[in-house]
């Protein structure tokens, strides 16, 4: 099966390497529907994965002042790819985001059917709109949150957190990349469509991750754990901080390890790759 991954960033590269798919970067103009159509006709892939997206650098506050670029990457490109693949009968996978909620839904976590409730943040608005627009196509959308990998990368949550002197102490659903890849493999093999929360069960806080980092990798690492209320006062865009429900993924027989255990596994792997 021939696969193409659009987006040569953190997750796109990991997916391409894991499954042996071709990785496509900026050399293909995905904003031009005719150019994209010709490219797909020439390459004839069986599966296309969209890993293009803007999350902002160093964080999502960037999206508030770069709205056109954010909308283009997160909405326009996603819809162009989905439409082209649908017309040509190509199985399409979109990497969406679970950062469209706030809270834990009375301890249940938010399911794929719950309406997004995160207001006022432009990044979230684009991810919500993209997900809604893509529902008219027969494609798979996986919601990822705060991806954590077992190897260093500037977009790995571990690498991000170690740079901060203040780290949030609030529970969140998160995605560990090694388990994301194994779950994605099953969903793709079954040609599943629709939206799936692809996070590990249970929750963990960024501060807890840094405490584990300190215990496993760098005992001298120092940080201050701060509350969500304090973080909201110090950032332009309100952060998501939510819990997702993973029952739909589990109904497919895909049982991922709970996030504290999975983070520990990633940190142990990270320590090896770091050396």
Backbone bond lengths (Angstrom), bond angles and torsions (degrees), N, CA, C in turn:
res aa  C-N    CA-C-N  psi(-1)  N-CA   C-N-CA  omega(-1)  CA-C   N-CA-C  phi
1 X - - - 1.468 - - 1.525 109.43 -
2 X 1.318 115.94 127.36 1.460 120.26 179.92 1.521 110.22 -90.99
3 X 1.327 115.43 127.98 1.452 120.42 178.94 1.513 112.09 -123.89
4 X 1.312 116.05 147.38 1.464 122.30 176.07 1.524 108.23 -126.61
5 X 1.329 115.70 132.47 1.461 121.71 175.25 1.517 108.51 -109.38
6 X 1.319 116.83 121.22 1.463 121.40 174.07 1.526 108.15 -92.27
7 X 1.334 115.73 125.02 1.456 120.60 -178.75 1.512 111.10 110.46
8 X 1.334 115.81 100.51 1.466 121.06 -174.42 1.525 112.26 -94.42
9 X 1.332 116.03 38.04 1.459 120.44 178.36 1.517 111.96 -92.78
10 X 1.312 115.45 -154.15 1.465 123.42 -175.62 1.531 112.43 -55.31
11 X 1.329 117.08 -63.10 1.458 120.38 -175.14 1.522 112.43 -76.11
12 X 1.322 117.07 -35.96 1.456 119.86 178.25 1.517 111.89 -59.45
13 X 1.306 116.72 -44.18 1.463 121.61 179.20 1.524 111.13 -65.55
14 X 1.327 116.71 -41.75 1.473 120.20 179.44 1.527 110.97 -62.87
15 X 1.342 116.71 -42.28 1.465 120.66 -179.85 1.525 110.69 -66.25
16 X 1.330 116.53 -45.69 1.464 120.54 -179.86 1.525 111.23 -60.41
17 X 1.309 116.92 -44.35 1.466 120.86 -179.74 1.524 111.78 -66.91
18 X 1.322 116.21 -39.19 1.468 120.65 -177.44 1.522 112.04 -67.00
19 X 1.328 117.02 -41.33 1.460 121.00 -173.52 1.531 114.21 -104.47
20 X 1.328 116.52 -1.16 1.458 119.44 179.92 1.515 113.54 72.61
21 X 1.334 116.90 28.91 1.460 121.27 178.68 1.528 110.27 -86.27
22 X 1.321 115.21 157.63 1.467 120.83 174.85 1.527 108.98 -74.88
23 X 1.317 115.85 136.94 1.464 121.21 -178.94 1.522 109.49 -103.12
24 X 1.324 116.55 125.19 1.462 121.81 -177.85 1.526 109.24 -116.86
25 X 1.321 115.87 128.06 1.457 121.04 179.42 1.510 111.84 -105.51
26 X 1.310 115.95 -135.91 1.460 120.94 -173.43 1.525 113.92 -79.17
27 X 1.341 117.06 -1.91 1.463 118.92 -178.68 1.526 112.54 -70.60
28 X 1.315 117.76 -16.55 1.462 121.67 178.12 1.528 108.96 -107.45
29 X 1.328 115.97 124.70 1.467 121.21 -178.40 1.531 109.72 -81.85
30 X 1.317 116.31 91.18 1.464 120.51 -176.58 1.527 112.59 -77.20
31 X 1.323 117.08 -6.84 1.464 120.31 175.98 1.526 111.76 -82.10
32 X 1.319 116.35 -20.02 1.459 122.37 179.53 1.528 108.73 -95.80
33 X 1.314 116.73 107.83 1.464 121.22 -174.68 1.524 112.73 -61.38
34 X 1.329 117.29 -38.41 1.468 120.51 180.00 1.524 111.01 -67.41
35 X 1.325 116.26 -44.02 1.467 120.83 178.73 1.527 109.84 -62.40
36 X 1.312 116.11 -43.30 1.460 121.07 -179.95 1.523 110.98 -63.30
37 X 1.327 116.44 -42.59 1.461 121.04 179.27 1.524 111.10 -61.07
38 X 1.325 116.42 -44.70 1.467 120.85 178.89 1.528 110.91 -63.11
39 X 1.319 116.11 -39.70 1.466 120.37 -179.90 1.530 110.81 -63.06
40 X 1.319 116.55 -44.53 1.463 120.42 -179.59 1.527 111.23 -67.91
41 X 1.335 117.23 -36.50 1.469 120.64 176.63 1.527 110.81 -62.94
42 X 1.315 116.06 -37.83 1.465 121.25 -179.47 1.527 111.64 -72.57
43 X 1.331 117.05 -43.98 1.467 121.22 -174.33 1.532 113.34 -82.89
44 X 1.325 116.52 -28.84 1.467 122.57 178.93 1.543 114.02 50.17
45 X 1.327 117.27 57.66 1.469 118.96 178.03 1.528 111.75 -76.74
46 X 1.326 116.24 154.23 1.459 121.42 173.25 1.525 110.64 -86.85
47 X 1.327 115.19 -27.82 1.461 120.90 -178.47 1.522 109.85 -141.74
48 X 1.315 116.07 139.83 1.466 122.64 175.13 1.527 108.01 -123.60
49 X 1.327 115.45 132.71 1.465 121.51 177.24 1.522 108.58 -115.18
50 X 1.321 116.92 127.53 1.461 120.82 176.96 1.523 110.28 -98.72
51 X 1.330 115.28 110.12 1.466 121.19 176.86 1.525 110.60 -115.53
52 X 1.335 115.97 19.47 1.463 120.93 177.54 1.526 108.88 -82.43
53 X 1.303 116.43 138.12 1.461 119.61 177.36 1.509 111.56 177.52
54 X 1.306 115.62 155.42 1.464 122.00 176.83 1.530 108.89 -111.28
55 X 1.328 115.43 120.76 1.465 120.37 173.38 1.520 110.81 -110.43
56 X 1.329 116.07 -8.83 1.458 120.70 177.86 1.511 113.09 92.24
57 X 1.303 115.67 148.93 1.468 122.23 176.40 1.518 109.05 -130.06
58 X 1.322 118.07 125.98 1.468 126.99 5.50 1.522 114.08 -81.92
59 X 1.345 117.89 -9.13 1.465 120.16 -179.21 1.529 109.37 -155.95
60 X 1.329 116.82 -175.29 1.466 120.67 -173.21 1.520 114.19 -69.21
61 X 1.308 119.10 -10.40 1.469 120.03 173.93 1.529 110.42 -58.11
62 X 1.342 116.19 -30.48 1.471 122.13 178.69 1.526 110.59 -56.95
63 X 1.318 116.75 -38.12 1.468 121.21 -176.95 1.526 112.41 -63.10
64 X 1.324 116.88 -27.31 1.461 120.78 -179.56 1.527 111.86 -66.14
65 X 1.319 117.34 -29.08 1.468 121.47 -179.54 1.531 112.53 -106.36
66 X 1.333 117.31 2.43 1.468 122.16 178.31 1.529 108.63 -133.28
67 X 1.327 115.53 57.03 1.460 120.41 -171.77 1.524 113.22 -68.38
68 X 1.318 117.44 -39.02 1.466 119.53 -178.50 1.524 111.12 -63.87
69 X 1.335 116.40 -46.04 1.467 120.54 179.51 1.523 110.98 -64.35
70 X 1.323 116.23 -39.80 1.461 120.89 -179.59 1.522 110.96 -65.55
71 X 1.330 117.23 -44.45 1.469 121.27 -179.92 1.528 110.63 -64.29
72 X 1.308 115.70 -43.25 1.463 121.08 -179.36 1.527 111.13 -58.88
73 X 1.330 115.72 -47.86 1.465 120.64 -176.64 1.522 112.54 -72.74
74 X 1.322 116.71 -39.56 1.462 120.20 -172.02 1.520 114.67 -90.23
75 X 1.331 116.86 -23.35 1.467 119.53 -176.89 1.528 111.95 -117.29
76 X 1.329 116.74 -59.28 1.469 120.71 -173.21 1.521 112.19 -60.11
77 X 1.319 116.51 -48.98 1.469 120.12 -178.26 1.524 111.04 -64.35
78 X 1.322 116.64 -42.78 1.469 120.23 179.83 1.527 111.10 -59.20
79 X 1.331 116.27 -43.75 1.463 119.94 -179.09 1.527 111.20 -69.82
80 X 1.327 117.62 -38.68 1.463 120.68 177.24 1.525 111.26 -59.51
81 X 1.323 116.16 -46.37 1.462 120.56 -179.29 1.525 111.27 -65.53
82 X 1.325 116.52 -44.42 1.464 120.27 -179.58 1.523 111.35 -62.24
83 X 1.330 116.55 -42.40 1.466 120.87 -179.11 1.523 111.23 -65.76
84 X 1.326 117.12 -45.01 1.468 120.92 -179.46 1.519 111.21 -64.14
85 X 1.325 116.70 -43.45 1.465 120.21 -179.77 1.523 111.10 -66.58
86 X 1.325 116.82 -38.54 1.458 120.76 179.19 1.527 111.09 -62.10
87 X 1.321 116.92 -43.66 1.470 121.46 179.87 1.519 112.00 -62.62
88 X 1.328 116.04 -32.65 1.466 120.75 -174.15 1.529 113.32 -99.56
89 X 1.333 116.74 1.67 1.455 120.14 179.02 1.517 113.91 71.38
90 X 1.328 116.38 28.22 1.467 121.81 179.47 1.529 109.03 -94.86
91 X 1.311 116.68 131.14 1.468 120.95 178.37 1.524 108.77 -67.30
92 X 1.342 115.89 127.78 1.464 121.12 -172.79 1.523 111.09 -120.01
93 X 1.330 115.18 133.04 1.466 122.44 177.88 1.522 108.68 -121.31
94 X 1.322 116.12 129.49 1.466 121.36 -179.92 1.519 110.24 -117.24
95 X 1.332 115.90 130.28 1.456 120.93 175.40 1.522 108.63 -85.99
96 X 1.310 114.95 102.00 1.453 121.13 178.93 1.519 111.25 -94.82
97 X 1.316 116.16 -161.75 1.462 120.59 -176.60 1.520 111.42 -137.59
98 X 1.335 115.01 141.72 1.452 120.45 173.11 1.515 112.17 -91.15
99 X 1.330 116.05 3.30 1.473 120.65 -178.73 1.527 110.93 -84.39
100 X 1.328 114.85 52.64 1.464 121.25 -178.56 1.530 110.85 -126.46
101 X 1.324 114.55 9.86 1.462 121.05 178.43 1.522 109.74 -127.60
102 X 1.319 114.22 166.61 1.461 121.34 174.36 1.528 107.41 -141.44
103 X 1.324 116.95 126.24 1.454 121.31 -178.63 1.522 112.39 105.16
104 X 1.340 116.29 -174.69 1.471 120.34 -177.58 1.528 113.83 -118.73
105 X 1.345 116.35 10.04 1.469 121.36 177.01 1.535 110.86 55.98
106 X 1.337 115.13 51.37 1.470 121.58 179.39 1.527 112.62 57.96
107 X 1.340 114.65 35.90 1.456 120.16 176.41 1.513 114.96 85.00
108 X 1.342 117.58 -6.67 1.470 120.78 -178.19 1.518 112.12 -84.89
109 X 1.309 116.37 -25.08 1.452 120.41 -171.13 1.518 109.67 81.07
110 X 1.308 116.79 154.60 1.463 121.24 -178.95 1.522 110.65 -86.95
111 X 1.326 115.71 129.80 1.464 121.27 179.09 1.524 109.94 -89.09
112 X 1.316 115.01 175.31 1.459 121.15 178.54 1.527 112.11 -65.79
113 X 1.323 116.74 -18.59 1.469 121.38 -178.34 1.521 113.09 -91.88
114 X 1.325 117.77 -13.54 1.464 120.71 -178.56 1.525 111.01 -75.32
115 X 1.326 115.18 137.50 1.462 120.03 178.74 1.535 110.02 -69.41
116 X 1.332 117.62 135.58 1.471 120.69 176.71 1.525 111.05 -57.69
117 X 1.327 116.47 142.90 1.464 120.08 -177.07 1.524 113.76 -126.49
118 X 1.333 117.10 9.83 1.463 119.17 178.77 1.524 108.91 -84.01
119 X 1.305 116.51 118.54 1.458 121.92 -174.97 1.528 111.73 -108.56
120 X 1.336 115.07 149.32 1.456 121.27 167.98 1.512 117.05 82.99
121 X 1.319 117.62 -3.35 1.462 120.09 -178.80 1.525 109.24 -105.17
122 X 1.342 118.38 123.99 1.460 119.98 -172.26 1.522 112.39 -67.34
123 X 1.312 117.75 -40.49 1.468 120.17 178.37 1.524 110.18 -55.12
124 X 1.324 116.69 -49.05 1.463 120.75 -179.47 1.526 111.32 -61.63
125 X 1.329 116.85 -39.31 1.465 120.18 178.97 1.523 111.11 -58.26
126 X 1.334 117.03 -41.46 1.470 119.66 -179.15 1.522 111.38 -68.99
127 X 1.319 117.48 -37.89 1.470 120.19 -179.50 1.530 110.79 -70.68
128 X 1.322 116.75 -36.18 1.467 120.74 176.77 1.524 110.21 -65.10
129 X 1.328 116.45 -45.77 1.464 120.96 -178.82 1.524 111.17 -64.62
130 X 1.324 117.06 -43.01 1.463 120.42 179.64 1.525 110.64 -61.04
131 X 1.319 116.53 -44.99 1.470 119.75 -179.69 1.528 110.92 -60.53
132 X 1.320 116.96 -43.25 1.465 120.50 -179.51 1.528 111.20 -65.18
133 X 1.327 116.79 -42.95 1.468 119.86 -179.11 1.524 111.52 -66.80
134 X 1.314 117.66 -35.38 1.461 120.73 -177.32 1.527 112.78 -76.00
135 X 1.316 117.07 -13.54 1.463 119.92 179.41 1.527 112.50 -66.86
136 X 1.329 117.03 -17.04 1.469 119.12 178.56 1.528 111.61 -81.82
137 X 1.331 116.97 -4.19 1.465 121.62 178.80 1.531 110.12 -111.08
138 X 1.341 117.48 151.87 1.472 120.71 179.76 1.531 110.97 -80.67
139 X 1.320 116.50 73.07 1.464 120.11 -175.02 1.524 111.25 -130.07
140 X 1.324 115.31 167.41 1.460 122.62 176.44 1.522 109.12 -100.38
141 X 1.331 116.61 128.00 1.461 121.57 175.97 1.525 108.35 -119.06
142 X 1.325 116.10 122.13 1.461 119.66 178.30 1.529 109.43 -110.14
143 X 1.321 114.80 128.24 1.466 120.54 178.52 1.530 109.55 -90.60
144 X 1.315 115.61 121.28 1.457 122.26 -178.83 1.523 108.71 -113.44
145 X 1.339 116.75 148.68 1.471 120.36 177.37 1.518 110.67 -135.75
146 X 1.322 115.51 127.31 1.457 123.35 169.88 1.538 111.68 45.58
147 X 1.337 118.25 61.39 1.467 121.00 -172.18 1.527 114.45 -60.46
148 X 1.329 113.93 133.33 1.462 123.13 -179.51 1.522 107.76 -118.71
149 X 1.323 116.82 128.41 1.464 120.21 -178.57 1.524 111.07 -117.87
150 X 1.325 115.38 166.46 1.461 120.62 -179.50 1.523 112.49 -95.56
151 X 1.335 115.75 17.85 1.464 120.89 177.52 1.531 108.72 -146.08
152 X 1.324 117.23 147.32 1.472 120.34 -177.20 1.525 113.24 -61.33
153 X 1.311 115.66 139.27 1.467 123.52 172.89 1.520 106.72 -165.86
154 X 1.317 117.19 142.97 1.464 120.23 -176.34 1.522 113.44 -60.09
155 X 1.331 118.02 -22.23 1.467 121.23 179.51 1.533 112.65 -97.29
156 X 1.314 116.22 -2.99 1.461 121.16 174.25 1.530 108.13 -68.89
157 X 1.330 117.91 134.35 1.462 120.52 -177.69 1.528 111.75 -56.74
158 X 1.314 117.41 -35.35 1.467 120.31 179.05 1.522 110.20 -59.73
159 X 1.328 116.93 -48.25 1.465 121.21 179.99 1.526 111.56 -63.15
160 X 1.324 116.39 -35.32 1.466 119.83 178.35 1.527 111.13 -67.32
161 X 1.324 116.05 -47.56 1.462 120.46 -174.16 1.522 113.23 -65.78
162 X 1.333 117.31 -35.65 1.476 118.89 -177.29 1.525 111.81 -66.04
163 X 1.329 116.89 -17.55 1.462 120.54 -179.66 1.531 112.40 -83.23
164 X 1.330 116.35 -14.39 1.461 120.24 -176.70 1.525 111.60 -95.31
165 X 1.323 115.39 136.11 1.467 119.72 174.81 1.524 110.84 -81.28
166 X 1.352 116.28 -23.28 1.460 121.92 177.18 1.528 108.67 -117.42
167 X 1.330 116.35 129.33 1.463 121.38 -175.40 1.529 109.61 -128.56
168 X 1.324 115.45 136.58 1.461 121.68 -175.57 1.529 112.61 -66.24
169 X 1.313 115.50 134.93 1.462 121.81 175.70 1.526 108.63 -110.01
170 X 1.328 115.98 72.12 1.469 122.12 178.83 1.522 108.16 -143.48
171 X 1.323 116.26 140.29 1.461 121.73 -175.38 1.532 111.52 -71.15
172 X 1.342 115.73 137.65 1.456 122.06 -178.37 1.520 111.47 -143.97
173 X 1.322 115.78 149.32 1.461 120.77 165.33 1.519 108.01 -77.43
174 X 1.323 116.20 141.34 1.462 120.67 -179.92 1.524 110.18 -141.17
175 X 1.327 115.40 166.68 1.461 122.74 -178.78 1.517 109.81 -119.34
176 X 1.329 117.07 123.71 1.464 119.17 171.76 1.530 107.66 -93.45
177 X 1.317 115.60 128.51 1.465 121.43 -170.66 1.529 113.30 -60.48
178 X 1.339 120.42 -44.62 1.468 118.53 179.40 1.528 113.12 -56.87
179 X 1.330 116.99 -40.04 1.464 119.61 179.16 1.527 111.64 -77.52
180 X 1.322 117.55 -29.71 1.462 120.78 173.17 1.522 110.18 -59.43
181 X 1.331 116.15 -43.51 1.464 120.91 -178.62 1.526 111.42 -64.08
182 X 1.322 117.06 -41.61 1.469 119.82 -179.91 1.524 110.98 -67.61
183 X 1.335 117.12 -38.50 1.465 120.56 178.02 1.522 110.96 -68.27
184 X 1.324 116.14 -42.07 1.465 120.72 179.80 1.523 110.77 -61.43
185 X 1.319 116.69 -38.65 1.466 120.46 179.31 1.527 111.11 -58.24
186 X 1.325 116.78 -43.03 1.464 121.02 179.87 1.526 110.97 -66.76
187 X 1.325 116.73 -45.68 1.463 120.51 -179.37 1.525 111.62 -61.67
188 X 1.322 116.40 -40.27 1.468 120.86 179.99 1.525 110.66 -68.99
189 X 1.315 117.29 -42.41 1.468 120.67 178.60 1.525 111.24 -57.84
190 X 1.326 115.65 -34.56 1.471 120.91 -178.90 1.527 112.59 -90.17
191 X 1.326 115.83 -0.05 1.470 121.42 -179.23 1.537 111.53 53.29
192 X 1.310 115.80 43.73 1.460 120.38 -179.63 1.526 110.58 -70.43
193 X 1.311 115.59 148.78 1.463 121.58 175.31 1.532 108.61 -127.15
194 X 1.330 114.88 168.87 1.455 119.81 -177.81 1.517 111.46 98.49
195 X 1.324 115.75 -172.09 1.463 122.46 -175.70 1.527 110.01 -101.97
196 X 1.334 115.65 135.08 1.467 121.39 176.49 1.525 109.80 -130.87
197 X 1.337 115.79 132.70 1.459 120.37 169.36 1.525 107.61 -75.19
198 X 1.334 116.43 109.92 1.458 119.05 -178.33 1.531 108.87 -106.24
199 X 1.320 114.10 71.90 1.461 121.79 175.63 1.524 107.88 -126.07
200 X 1.320 115.77 159.39 1.462 119.37 174.48 1.524 109.40 -73.14
201 X 1.334 118.39 149.11 1.466 120.11 176.98 1.526 111.42 -62.60
202 X 1.322 115.97 160.05 1.459 124.00 178.92 1.533 110.22 73.14
203 X 1.319 116.24 -175.91 1.469 121.13 -177.97 1.523 110.34 -135.42
204 X 1.321 114.44 166.80 1.457 122.41 177.41 1.525 106.96 -155.06
205 X 1.303 117.70 157.38 1.466 120.17 177.22 1.523 110.15 -104.00
206 X 1.328 117.74 152.17 1.467 120.08 174.33 1.529 112.21 -55.21
207 X 1.341 116.74 -36.70 1.468 119.88 178.92 1.526 111.10 -64.00
208 X 1.322 116.92 -38.22 1.468 120.57 177.37 1.523 110.82 -65.48
209 X 1.321 116.51 -36.82 1.469 119.96 177.41 1.521 110.48 -63.93
210 X 1.323 116.63 -42.93 1.457 119.79 179.38 1.530 112.14 -67.75
211 X 1.318 116.94 -31.50 1.464 119.47 175.02 1.531 109.99 -66.62
212 X 1.331 116.51 -40.33 1.465 120.84 176.31 1.527 110.63 -65.95
213 X 1.337 116.21 -39.33 1.470 121.21 176.72 1.528 109.80 -59.49
214 X 1.307 115.18 -42.88 1.470 120.86 -179.74 1.528 110.78 -63.77
215 X 1.313 116.93 -40.77 1.464 121.19 -178.07 1.528 112.60 -74.04
216 X 1.330 117.13 -34.22 1.464 120.83 -173.68 1.525 113.06 -95.38
217 X 1.331 117.59 -39.00 1.464 120.89 -169.77 1.520 113.85 -113.43
218 X 1.323 117.86 -51.99 1.470 120.27 -171.53 1.530 111.40 -134.61
219 X 1.337 117.46 89.90 1.474 120.96 -177.50 1.526 114.30 -58.52
220 X 1.326 117.06 -24.81 1.468 119.87 -177.67 1.526 113.45 -85.58
221 X 1.328 116.95 -3.61 1.471 120.03 -177.75 1.528 110.61 -66.48
222 X 1.326 115.92 133.06 1.462 121.46 -179.60 1.525 110.62 -121.68
223 X 1.319 116.28 143.77 1.464 121.58 176.95 1.521 108.97 -158.30
224 X 1.329 114.91 161.52 1.465 121.24 176.55 1.522 108.95 -111.14
225 X 1.319 117.54 125.48 1.463 121.73 176.32 1.527 108.94 -81.48
226 X 1.344 116.42 128.11 1.465 120.18 -178.41 1.526 110.82 -123.25
227 X 1.318 115.81 157.73 1.464 121.89 -178.77 1.525 111.00 -80.64
228 X 1.330 115.29 163.80 1.463 120.89 176.76 1.522 110.76 -62.82
229 X 1.318 116.88 -38.01 1.463 121.20 179.94 1.533 110.66 -60.99
230 X 1.316 116.02 -41.38 1.463 120.24 179.64 1.526 110.86 -69.55
231 X 1.333 116.40 -39.42 1.466 119.98 178.78 1.522 110.92 -62.86
232 X 1.323 117.29 -42.30 1.466 121.28 -179.48 1.531 111.72 -59.55
233 X 1.313 116.35 -31.99 1.463 120.62 179.70 1.525 112.09 -75.08
234 X 1.331 116.86 -22.16 1.461 120.98 -173.88 1.523 113.71 -101.96
235 X 1.345 118.22 -4.34 1.461 121.32 -177.82 1.522 110.85 -121.99
236 X 1.332 115.91 152.34 1.471 120.78 -179.22 1.519 111.57 -74.42
237 X 1.336 116.27 -45.89 1.463 121.01 -179.25 1.527 109.98 -103.29
238 X 1.328 116.67 129.45 1.461 119.88 178.71 1.526 110.13 -63.11
239 X 1.334 115.84 135.51 1.453 120.66 -179.08 1.530 110.79 -80.90
240 X 1.313 115.40 158.12 1.454 121.62 -174.64 1.530 112.53 -68.89
241 X 1.331 118.24 -62.74 1.470 122.84 -179.69 1.522 112.25 48.76
242 X 1.332 115.61 85.24 1.455 119.29 -175.91 1.521 111.90 -147.92
243 X 1.310 113.41 168.10 1.463 122.02 175.53 1.521 108.23 -116.55
244 X 1.328 116.63 129.86 1.456 121.62 177.84 1.528 110.14 -104.47
245 X 1.320 115.05 149.08 1.459 122.22 177.74 1.533 108.70 -89.73
246 X 1.322 117.72 130.37 1.473 121.30 -175.85 1.530 112.89 -107.48
247 X 1.331 117.37 16.71 1.469 120.83 -176.56 1.530 112.51 -61.00
248 X 1.327 117.54 -37.57 1.468 120.19 -178.56 1.524 110.67 -64.70
249 X 1.319 117.20 -43.18 1.462 120.99 177.59 1.527 110.06 -63.23
250 X 1.320 116.57 -42.71 1.465 121.26 -179.34 1.524 111.46 -66.51
251 X 1.335 117.31 -28.31 1.468 120.73 178.46 1.524 111.79 -67.40
252 X 1.330 116.08 -17.27 1.466 121.47 175.76 1.530 110.87 -86.90
253 X 1.339 116.26 2.83 1.459 119.74 -177.49 1.514 113.02 81.52
254 X 1.339 116.14 15.30 1.464 121.24 -179.45 1.527 107.87 -101.55
255 X 1.312 115.84 98.84 1.456 120.85 -179.42 1.512 111.24 -106.60
256 X 1.313 117.17 105.55 1.459 121.46 179.97 1.528 110.05 -87.91
257 X 1.337 117.76 153.89 1.466 120.46 176.08 1.525 110.39 -63.60
258 X 1.330 116.37 151.61 1.459 119.62 176.80 1.523 109.57 -63.20
259 X 1.324 115.56 151.64 1.458 120.81 -169.24 1.537 114.38 -60.74
260 X 1.329 121.78 -38.35 1.469 118.18 178.61 1.531 112.74 -60.31
261 X 1.336 116.64 -43.40 1.462 121.03 178.14 1.524 110.93 -64.53
262 X 1.330 116.09 -42.73 1.456 120.76 -177.59 1.523 112.02 -67.37
263 X 1.338 116.86 -37.05 1.463 120.50 176.96 1.524 110.27 -64.37
264 X 1.319 116.57 -41.34 1.468 119.97 178.14 1.526 110.71 -60.28
265 X 1.344 117.05 -42.51 1.461 121.27 177.51 1.530 110.58 -60.69
266 X 1.332 116.22 -42.42 1.464 120.44 179.74 1.529 111.27 -64.70
267 X 1.323 117.05 -40.67 1.464 120.63 -179.76 1.527 111.33 -65.73
268 X 1.322 117.14 -37.68 1.464 120.27 177.53 1.530 110.37 -66.28
269 X 1.337 116.41 -41.15 1.456 119.85 175.56 1.514 111.99 -66.80
270 X 1.319 115.81 -39.48 1.468 122.38 179.15 1.523 110.42 -58.74
271 X 1.319 116.12 -41.04 1.462 121.52 -179.70 1.528 110.67 -61.04
272 X 1.326 116.78 -38.66 1.467 121.24 179.47 1.524 110.81 -70.41
273 X 1.349 116.62 -47.48 1.468 120.41 -179.78 1.520 111.47 -64.10
274 X 1.328 115.98 -34.38 1.463 121.21 -178.48 1.523 111.02 -61.83
275 X 1.320 116.40 -33.22 1.460 121.04 -178.65 1.519 111.02 -85.89
